[in-house]
Amino acid sequence: MKSSKRSKLQIHLAFWILYYILEVYLDFYWSRFQFPDFKWQLRLQNSLALELVYFLVKIPLAYSLLFVYEKVHLKRVFKYILCSIIVFAAVLVHRFYTHYLIYPHIYGIMETLDGRQPSGYMNGLVAFNSFMDLIFMTGLIFGIEITRQKNILKEQISQLKSEKLDQELSMLKAQINPHFLFNTLNNIYGMALKKADETPDVILQLSKVMRYNIYEAAEKNISLAKDIENIKDFIQIQKIRHHNLTVQFHENIDNPSQEISPLILIQFVENAFKHGVSESIGNTYINIDIQLKDQILFYSIENSKEGKAHQDSTKIGLRNIRRQLELLYPEHILTVEDKSDKYIVKLTINFHDTFNS
């Protein structure tokens, strides 16, 4: 809030300085035709002085109208009436300064219309000139202030969108982590019931994976190399339990430090085990291919399966992943092929144009 007020003060101060310079230049330029006998030093001095006098009416007028526009809560027609009264009063004061102060005391002459005929305090031509001078200034200050407010509003909206996005992604990750842990603990529980010798090794692997989930996954982005390492650790846990499983893992990464949002890629691997390998009796396989070239990720997983997978049980995980991809990588392409004997997922992410970049 303080920063916004300081910014407003700086912008308005800069406006009045630049506006003063502009008005002095215009009056100084025009005075050589209106007062050809005056030396340029005197004309400049007069221009500097009279514009300061005009500020006595222009600045109060500007902020009175801004106050009515921003703070006064009236029907639109009453606001127009109030603004018209303020402008009319400002024209009267502007004419007073011009006729009774500027011409006799700064220029040292009587105000005239054409250089010969005296001008009265108020008539159509001089009132119109005063009105146009004040309206020109009012239009400028309103344009500056409205533009400033719009820029602040855009920043606030952008910040709110970013905060909302971060909150939504945190909620999605919070849903994914328990889902992953639940599935893995079920595997360990099954091994513990059988008193399998591999149980301690699996627990150790799980500890490593959960350390990743707790610390690494809390980050907004991680390196692709770390994400792939976590996938491999997860596969090792599953391979100890599934002895009839063949896993082929192929990777070709030209930039291991490429950042990616955590817990996206591994969800497809988890689904391949849970709804493919775990529901099969005979020999099973999972083929994983991940490539990164020129900031474009190609990721595919093919796993064997028997019969129809339980669609309801996969809805939460897949829905969460789709939502994360939509939020973070709008240019992604995700295809899912559910065939009678295999399940194929293909994902392409273009890191050139993403939310994270």
N, C-alpha and C positions, 0 to 999 in steps of 0.2 A: 504494500500500500504506500509506504513512504517512497519507495522507488518510483512508483507511478506518479505521485505528486511532484517529486523532483523532476521527473521527465516532462510533466506538463508545464511546470514553471520554466524550464529551460527552453522548451519549444515556443512558448508564448513570448518569452523575453527575446528570443531570436527573431520572432515574427515582428515585434514592434520595432526593433532596431533596423531590420531590413525595410520595413514599411516606412519608417522615418527617412531613411536614406533615399528611398524611391520618391517620396513626396517632396523632399528638399530638391532633388534633381529636377523633377518635373516643374516645380515652381520657379527654380532658378532659370531653367531653360525658357519658360514662358515669359518671365519678367523682362527679358531682353527686348521683346516686342511691346510689352505693356509699359515699360519704363526705359526707353532707349537712351535717355540722357543719364541714367544712373551708371556709375562705375560698377564693374563686375564684383569688386570686393563688397560694395554696399548691397548689391543685389543678393549676394550669397549670405551676408549677415542677416538681411531681412528674411530670407527664405528659412534660415535656421531658426530664427526667432518665431516667425508666424506659425510654423509647423508645431513648435512646442506649445504655443497657445491653443492650436486646434486639438492637440492631444488632451486638453482639459475637458473637451466634450466628446472626443472620439473614444477614449478608453472607457469612461463611464457608460457610454452608449453600448459599446461592444459587450461588456460584461453584464449589463442590465438585461440585454436581449438573450445572452447565453443563460443567465439565471432563470429567466422566464421559460426558455426552451427546455432546460434540464430539470429544474426544481419545482416550478409552479405547477400544481395539478389542477388544471381547469379544462373545461371543454375547449375544443380546438377553436371555435368561433370566438370565445372570450380571450383566448391567448392571442389571436390575431388583433382583436380590438386593443388589448393591453400593449402589444408590440407597436401598433400604429400610434398610440398615444405617446409612447416613449420616443419613437422616431420623430413625431411632430414637435415634441418638446426639445429634442436635440437640434432640430432645424432652427428653432427660435433662438436657442443659445448660440449656435454656430453663426447665425446672422448677426446676433448682438456682438460677438467677438469681432467679426469681420467689419461691421459698419462703425462701431463705436470704439474699438481698440486697435485693430490691426492697421486700418487705413490712416486714421489720424495720428496715432502714436508710433507706429513702426515705419509706414511709408511717408508719413508727414503730409499727407494730402487728403482731400475729401474723396470718398468713394464715388466713382462715376460708372455709367453703363458703357459709354463709348469713348471715354477720354474727355468728353466735354459736358455731357448732360449728367447732372448729379443723380445718384441713385438713392432711393429711399431705403428705410430699414427693411421693408418687406414689399416685394412685388413678385410677379410671376417668374421672371427670368432669374433673378438672384436666388429666390427660394428654390427653384428647380436645380440650380447649380449646387447649392448647399446640400440639397437632398441627394443628388447623384454622388457627391463627394462622400457623404456618410454611408450611402448604400454600397458603394464600391468597397469601402473599408469593411463594412459589416459582412459582405459576401466573402471577402478574403479570410477574415477571422473565423467565420463559421466553417468555411471549407477546410481550414487548418485543423480546427477542433474536431470536426466530424471525422476527418481522416485519421486523426490521432486516436479517437475513441474506437473506430473500426479496427485499427491495427491492434489495439489492446484486446478487443473482443476476439479477434482472430487468434491471438496468442493464448488467451484463456481457453477458447474452444479446443485449440490444438493440445494444450496441456491436459484438459479434461479427457480428451480422446486418448491421449497417451496413458494417463492414469487409469482410465477405464480398461484399456487394452492390457496393461500390466496386471491389473486386478483379475481380469478374466483369464489371462494365461496362468496366473498363480493358482486360480481355482481349478483350471483344467489339469495342471500338474499335480495338484493335491488329490485330484480324483485318480490320476494315473498311478501315482506311487503306491497307494494301498492296494490297488488292483494288481500291480506287479508283485508286491510282497505277498499278497494272499496266495497267488498262484504258485510262487516258489516255495512257500512254507508248506503248501499241500504236498509238494513233491518230497520235501524232507520228511514230512510226517509219514508218508507212505514208506520211505526207506527205513525210518526209525522203527516202524511196526515190524518190518522184516529183519531188523537188526543187521542191516547191511554194513559191511566193513568200510564202504566208501562214505558213510554218513559224515565223519569228521571233515573229510576233504570237501564235501559239498558245503558244509557249514562255513568252512574257511573261504571258499569261493563266494558264498553268499555275503559274507562279511565285507569282502572287497567290493562286490557289486552294490551293496547297500551304502557303503562309504561314498561311492560315486553318486548314488541317488540323493544322499543327504547333503553332501557338500558341493559336488560339481553341478548337479542338476538344479541347485538353488540359483546358479548364475543365469543371467539372461542368455548368454552364448558361451559355448565351449569350442575348443578346436575339434575338427573332424577326426583327428588322430585319436583323441581321448574318447570320443563317442564310439569309434570303431573298436577300441580296446575294451570298452565296457561290453559291447556286443559279443566279443570273443569270450570274455569271462562268463557271460550268461550262457553261451553255448557250451562251455566246459561243464557248467553245473548240470545242464540237461543231458549231455553225452554220458556222464557217469551213470545216470539212471536208465537211459535208453540204449541198451547194448546193440540192438538191431538197427541202429540209425547210422546213415551215411550223410556226412555234412561236407559239402564243397563250398569253400569260401574263397572268392576271387576278388581282389581289390587292385585298383590302379589309380592312385591318387597323385596328381601333379602338385598339389599344395596342401600338405597335411595340416597347416595352421589355419586353413579356411574355417571360419566360425559358422556354427550351426546351433540352433536351439536344441537343448538336450531332451532326451526321452521321446524323440519322434521316431527315429529309425528302429530303435529296439522294439517298439510295440508291434511292428510287423513280424519280427522274429519271434516274439512271444506268442503271437497268434498262430504262427506256423507250427510251433510245438504244441500248444494247447489244443488246437482244433484240427491238427493234422496228424502229427506223430503220436500224441497221447491217445488218440481215438483209433489207432491202427494196431492190428495184431501182428502182422508179418513184418517183413523188412520195409523200412521207410527211408526217405531221403529228404534233404533240404539243400537247395542250391541257392547260394547268395552271391550276388554280383554287385559290387559298388565301384563306381568310377567317378572321378572328378577331373574335368578337363576344361580349362579356360573359364572357371567359376560356374560351370554347369554340372550338376550332380545327376548321375544316372544310377538308379538303385532298383534292383529287382530281386524278388524272392519267389522261388517255386518250391512247393512242398507237396509230397504225396498225401493222399487222404483216402479213406474208405467211406463210401456212402455220403450222405448229406450232412454237412456241419451244422451244429446247433446255432442258428442265426441269432436267436435272442441273446445268447451268452456273449456274442461278439459286438453287440450294438454299442455298448458304453465306450469300450476302447476305441473302436473304429470311428465313432461319432466325435470323440474328443480329438483324435488325430486329425480328422478332416477339418475340424474347427480351428485347430492350431495352424494347420497349413493355410487355411483361408486368411487368417489374421496376419501371419508372419510372411508367407510367400504367395502373394496373390497370383504370380505367374506360374505356379506349379501345375504339373499334370499328374493326376493319380488315376490309374486304371486297375480294376480288380476283376479277375477272371475266375469264376467258380465253376470248374469242370467236374465231371463225375469221378475222376481219379486224381486230380491235382488242383491246387489252388495257386494262382499266380498274381503277384502284386508288382506293379511297375510304377516307379515314382521318378519324376524329373523336377529338379528345382533349379531355377535360374537365379544365382546369387547376385547378378548384376543389378537387378531391380527388385529389392526386397525391403520389408519393413526394417530389417536390421542394418541395412547398409547406410 
